[in-house]
Amino acid sequence: MVKGANSLPARAAETSALQLTSVKFASQPASDTFRVQLRTTTAGDVPVKLWLENKRTKHQWECTVEDVKAHAPKDANYVLPAAVVLAGLKAALLAKDGEGKTPCNDCDVDLEGTSTDAMVVVLTMKAFGGLTASYSFGLTPLAVAKTDVLEAKIRDLEEEVAALKAARSTPGDNAQLWVELKELRTNMRSRGYYSGTYY
């Protein structure tokens, strides 16, 4: 079932818990990078909305988690508290983000499925050396209108502009270049090679 891109109304008490722009998953092609957003209540608890966008294809998916128990394996003897699962999901997603690379030794997250179908985010958490808990979050594909694709492309451009601004030389480098340029002009003027003005 494909839902509209804005099929769920924003809740008044909803807040962005995590926004990542360069997430890579092991089960997906190396050329695919995902934008991920995790929205939760202001208390940091369920319900939670997980949204993903493939930056190459612009396909989008979402999952609303009302109860963490519904995402645990059916034969599980235990279910971790929602706050623990959400913290593990955040840490695992941060570890997959190409911009931050925050390591997470006790948790992992993967995205299973093909880019045109329903996808599943699988969170695996390890504790006490041998205890493993796994949670699966089924993602529903969203209908992406042309305006949504344009918005996604604008987000891509905004990210590129921000990266270019960050990569620009620092003000200290520019000041040093100006000092060296003035010294060069003075030296050239003293030898009769330069008659221009300083800026």
Secondary structure, DSSP 4 states (H G I P E B T S, - for coil): -PEETT-SPPPTTEEEEEEEEEE--TTS-TT--EEEEEEEETTS-S-EEEEEEETTT--EEEEEES-GGGGS-TT-S----HHHHHHHHHHHHHHHBTTT----SSEEEEEES-TTS-EEEEEEEEETTTEEEEEEEEEEEEE--HHHHHHHHHHHHHHHHHHHHHHSPPHHHHHHHHHHHHHHHHHHHHTTS------
